[in-house]
């Protein structure tokens, strides 16, 4: 049984804690959070402490789940590995490429496993989308966005996230990771732009942005992300991969809402369009919801430890997708393209 310490009890941290609680491969030995959050009743029996480093030393976990704000990810992950623990860390892996590399180097030096919270890698519908797109062959055009008309408590969460991380980086790493899995080509240049649409967020931060990324095989992609009560709920969810031989798209029902957390992982239906052939619609009606996806992530974490899986490619992919999104952020701020 793997003794696990969960740090950070926001939306993702609570879901991961519940996943550990339900999986007999794990024993939750402690929770870390700066305040007393609302938890699923199943988690009420676990003690919550405010000091991560104290809990790490005292509890000596075999696994640490880092679901805190992005600017602490690298430090917490490295501290855990230096104490002998494996690490599950929410995306983004870090807030700089240098810090992401530091985590990877620490994992190698200490012989520890690091799994990054790329939830779409465990989603059967996204796995099918990637497989269908790869079967068409490149080069590709990627058209992806994730806009959220966030209100009330969700807007407060987004404002807190934007103290350290832009929407382009926070969400973009998922979708750049999907692009990279489909094309397998190296990203070579990024061009970004963004705008601060609210006085409620800090000067120097923007809550709307988009970027274009160019790949070595000629593939091109764009990604768009916006958070806030001003965002339109029209065309907030575009997931489209185009090749010379056709396209694969996620089609959402008309009732889908941009502020529904499950909307951003659910796919509803895949449409496969092949030139000269009738379109094929693949129903995804029985796909897992958000909590089940978190449980699949943690089942993979347990398997990575038990079977000593080689996670080198997984970690390198996490660094690469982060590098693209950070380059987009740099381009937004400088007004210049960034070569990778």
KASULMO-V15974 format. One record per backbone hydrogen bond with DSSP energy under -0.5 kcal/mol. NH is the residue of the N-H (numbers start at 1). CO is the residue of the C=O. If there is no record, write none. Layout:
<<NH;CO> <NH;CO>>
//
This chain:
<<2;25> <3;1> <4;27> <5;63> <6;30> <7;5> <7;65> <8;6> <8;32> <14;10> <15;11> <16;12> <17;13> <18;14> <19;15> <20;16> <21;17> <22;18> <23;19> <23;20> <24;22> <26;23> <27;2> <29;4> <29;27> <30;4> <31;47> <32;6> <33;49> <37;35> <43;40> <44;41> <46;43> <49;31> <52;50> <55;51> <56;52> <57;53> <58;54> <59;55> <60;56> <62;3> <63;3> <64;86> <65;5> <66;64> <66;88> <67;7> <67;65> <72;69> <73;70> <76;72> <77;73> <78;74> <79;75> <80;76> <81;77> <82;78> <83;79> <83;80> <84;81> <85;80> <86;62> <87;113> <88;64> <89;115> <90;66> <100;96> <101;97> <102;98> <103;99> <104;100> <105;101> <106;102> <107;103> <108;104> <109;105> <110;106> <111;107> <112;107> <115;87> <117;89> <118;116> <119;117> <121;118> <122;119> <123;120> <124;122> <127;123> <128;124> <129;125> <130;126> <131;127> <132;128> <133;129> <134;130> <135;131> <136;132> <136;133> <137;133> <141;242> <142;220> <143;141> <143;240> <144;142> <144;222> <145;238> <146;224> <147;236> <148;226> <150;148> <154;151> <155;151> <156;152> <157;153> <158;154> <159;155> <160;156> <161;157> <162;158> <163;160> <164;161> <165;161> <167;206> <170;166> <171;167> <172;167> <172;168> <173;169> <174;171> <175;171> <176;172> <177;173> <178;174> <179;175> <180;176> <181;177> <182;178> <183;179> <184;180> <188;214> <189;214> <190;338> <191;212> <193;210> <195;208> <197;195> <201;198> <205;202> <207;195> <208;195> <209;225> <210;193> <211;223> <212;191> <213;221> <214;189> <215;219> <216;186> <218;215> <220;140> <221;213> <222;142> <223;211> <224;144> <225;209> <226;146> <227;207> <228;148> <231;228> <240;143> <241;248> <242;141> <243;246> <244;139> <246;243> <247;273> <248;241> <249;271> <250;239> <251;249> <251;269> <252;250> <256;253> <260;257> <261;259> <263;260> <264;260> <264;261> <265;262> <266;262> <269;251> <269;267> <270;282> <271;249> <272;270> <272;280> <273;247> <273;271> <274;272> <275;245> <277;274> <280;272> <281;279> <282;270> <282;280> <283;281> <284;268> <287;284> <293;289> <294;290> <295;291> <296;292> <297;293> <298;294> <299;295> <300;296> <301;297> <302;298> <303;299> <304;300> <305;301> <306;302> <307;303> <308;305> <309;304> <311;309> <315;311> <316;312> <317;313> <318;314> <319;315> <320;316> <321;317> <322;318> <323;319> <324;320> <325;321> <326;322> <327;323> <328;324> <329;325> <330;326> <331;327> <332;328> <333;329> <334;330> <335;331> <338;190> <340;188>>
//
